[in-house]
Amino acid sequence: SQKIEQNSEALNIQEGKTATLTCNYTNYSPAYLQWYRQDPGRGPVFLLLIRENEKEKRKERLKVTFDTTLKQSLFHITASQPADSATYLCAPRLPFGGGTRLMVKP
Amino acid sequence: GAVVSQHPSRVICKSGTSVKIECRSLDFQATTMFWYRQFPKQSLMLMATSNEGSKATYEQGVEKDKFLINHASLTLSTLTVTSAHPEDSSFYICSARDHGSGGVDWNNEQFFGPGTRLTVL
């Protein structure tokens, strides 16, 4: 069956470092992947969309890569800040991966 | 940007009662809306896909007679939790896709509502 997997454990990093979150998919060839941010008690907010023919996409401190050979998307936050602490979700059209909780310590 | 609203944001009800949650796309038309449920510290779980003018498509394990979905217009979908029980207490979130002029699926992001916190006593 189609599956989207993200690191289930929380990722703890130091402020200023680059955070890298992973999204793997199996039995599936999504035409695109979307990344969302969700803060506690709130609905997800769209961040970036990357299509299968795009290797990399950037938006300010965010960078997303899409490797169709590895069936993986990486989400990077450079110069991370405590305000970046949230749960990050990757999704093809549907359904969502489990999300990875990022904690940035000052 | 596109805005999706939900009402109410928070509701507390007694066991056995029914609760209706509204999801509205405020500045765009959404032929398709999605309903999710999220338990504490867990990911979003898709419950159903709501299509304007037709019956909703429910995910496996979701009781369609318990979670009634109506998508009567291009800007409004409602989820009614019937005969609610404490185990139905959860965070319910809707999302909508702005199909725009082309309706190209691969170009559509989902816009999420702020969620509704349901507590059944």
Interface residues (C-beta under 8 A of the other chain):
Chain A: A31 Y32 Q34 Y36 Q38 G41 R42 G43 P44 V45 F46 L49 R51 L89 A91 R93 L94 P95 F96 G97 G98 G99
Chain B: V4 Q6 F34 Q42 S43 L44 M45 L46 F91 I93 S95 D105 W106 N107 E109 Q110 F111 F112 G113 P114 G115 R117
